[in-house]
């Protein structure tokens, strides 16, 4: 029987959440994640989207290239099937001329299942991101700037007060 309970989170996600990472755990090397040379163009577009969105976090490493590829290909197939389904409609004529459910529904469902599984493994779902701390060097938001200035002002006032009383 398999292990019970939820799957353990990847160490990179645990580290981003500020939690303790097990010692001695094998750690894949961080490298530039280059797409496989034979990846389909639509899947390559998804690859670039994913790397642009989360590549800086270090959660996805070279050891995850096959999982990332499978996610990208499933996403590309899902998008293609969705476009075709939108054009052809939910029902198509069957062999005997009667209307049947469009087989593209099944293609979309299968690829959606693969997408969800890959997204969970790669830390791409909202639940996988809960509690993660960003390591990006992105510019601070206006709110972050305002709060930082206020904290500096309060610290300066406290310092002046300490000098006056001390």
Protein Blocks (a to p, Z undefined) as FASTA:
>chain_A
ZZedjddddfklmmmnopacdehiacdddddddddfkbcfklmmmmmmmmmmmmmnomac
fklmmmmmmmmmmmmmmmmmmmmmmmnopbdcdfkopacddfklmmmmmmmmmmmmmmmm
nopafklmgopacfbfcdcdfklmmmmmmmmmmmmmmmmmmmmmZZ
